[in-house]
Amino acid sequence: MLRQWSVQASGEPEPEPAGEELWEQEMERLCSSQEPVRVLPYAMVDKRFIRQLREPEGVKTSCWQQWRRRQQTAGRRLGEAARRLARGCGLWEGALYEIGGLFGTGIQSYFTFLRFLLLLNLLTLLLTTSFVLLPLTWLRPPDRGPALNFTLQCPGGHQPQTGVPKFNNLLWNVLTGRAFNNTYLFYGAYRAGPESSSIYSIRLAYLLSPLACLLLCFCGILRRMVKGLPQKMFLGQDYRSPLSAKVFSSWDFCIQGQEAATIKKHEISNEFKVELEEGRHLLTVQHQTRAQRACHLLTYLRVNILIGLLVVGAISAIFWATKYSQDNKEESLFLLLQYLPPGVIALVNFLGPLLFVFLVQLENYPPNTEVNLTLIWCVVLKLASLGMFSFSLGQTLLCFGRNKTSCESYGYNACDYQCWENSVGEELYKLSIFNFLLTVAFTFLVSLPRRLLVERFSGRFWAWLDREEFLLPKNVLDIVEGQTVTWMGLFYCPLLPLLNSIFVFLTFYIKKYTLLRNSRASPRPFRASSSIFFFQLVLILGLLLAAVPLGYVVSSIRSSWDCGLFANYSAPWQVVPELVALRLPPPSQRILHYLGSHAFSFPLLILLSLVLTVCVSQSQASARAIRGLRKQLVWQVQEKWHLVDDLSRLMSEPGSGDSLGPESPHSRGSRPRSFCPGFPCPGSPGPRAPRPEPSLEDPAGLRGVRVPARSCRFPSGSEL
């Protein structure tokens, strides 16, 4: 059959056996493959030829095959239409395209990151609503019973707080969260009956919903993080994408409008700036001597020690501010003390990066080193400030390292906090509100007046002041801080993702206005792949920072006695053994007990070791394959250059300008001329045949000459 398609006339010279065998193997593979013809990387002429091979004339396909093919075609077209519709109706697609064209893909990745955070918050809210709020509304929780009679020996006759707002100002109560104490916004409003009286366990759903949300967020971030890995991690540090490919293939010839053309020009310009900046930095690093590297290392150590001392002082200030705010609730300055911890955190996060930049600039670092060093310490400062804030709250509310009568009896400071979960939720609520208000205030009270003054006045001072620089790392750290606070409050304030979703939605438009109107782009361009990887890395660190305290509280900390779902439990996790004993049969209970015992840890460790060994071996094999393919690609390009040299030499010989004569009627007419699917063509392997002597019909002696090449494909422009 293949011979009939390949050879139609007798008398054609037989190709070499090796090349013909490879040709037949490739044809058999294409005929037996179920891959659609339209997705094959061949030209239209080649696709028609493959379709004729699969459906020769005179052979009828069955009705089942025809119906199945029509269904596959209809499903594929429907999927493509759905994807086009999703892209067209996607959130902020037009704005993201405009930002990417005007300011580069690095700035665009920040706004794409905002959209990703909005989707994470909506997913978290959907899970909480589906598994907690709707069942709780349907089951109608019991009314709050009488308050427990605390018999505490509190110093000075002090009684526990009743949770009634001390100040009646509605706006202030909304800002501090006291207006929502008895709503589903906070933990204390959730109530349920005994576990044996209901089929659906609200307590288990409330306990597992935050853990499931954190797990889903972790998987989504990890997937996006791997997808955004820089190419150099796979291709090697010495890999450089050819600039010629960007020069000749960057323009989109479907563009017709003047505005779209302008945006595309800016986008191409930004890509070239990124490439040239990376090349300049690479050359600078390569030309450093050992003495210069040693001097830079000592300078790094000195600057890092100074910045480390500043970070220690900053987190100490946050600790004492939180402690003072919680210990002085009865003073007349209580209104100001409510926002003392968020204010100190904001002040530290504002002044810290400025001091870091000042210290780094004193040493005359290169721009890349300056940005990277400042960025690392800003991340440390942000996460350390939130960690210290959590620890100081734990020390005040849960008596970490403190000896009190209420702490010894109830496991928490019951003299000052009747429902400590609500108190933690209020603090995180205030921190989230304060971060958003600070963003709005800085945009319209600092950036906007600065831009108006710079445009209104002229002079050396105003030229030096200029517009605010849109610092990509600083803006990313701000929204990561807000998202980390939201994750920390999933247990204490279950509807905090709804609030954060509104904040992220409004932040997109505020930052877009700031970027387009009030700011100037950073002089250092950012590549999208490295930016996305950095965003996800910081976000996953924030997720771990939120998950560790939550896991400790759920498993080890005593719940409040007078509020919430777990009032009668020594720890929230105790509801799981109770439900296992009530709902599962004895065999299932034994299995779960074995899975949670130390005896299961040894086989689990062995299994994880085997899986890790397989993954490491596979990654090493893939790395070796990548290196081999890279060498093979270089070798194939060199062979194509030799092909070009051979053709140039043959065409430059005397008589090469004459006609080569008509094409032989016995050529492979059934094979398309462009059909070169990446395998050796018949006749190409093996040594070159001797060139015949020139004749009258063939003065150049080219007829029958076979040029040695492993592939029929002509080298593309980027390869040349």
Disulfide bonds with the S-S distance in Angstrom:
Cys154-Cys415 2.10
Cys399-Cys407 1.65
Cys419-Cys563 1.92
Cys681-Cys712 1.37
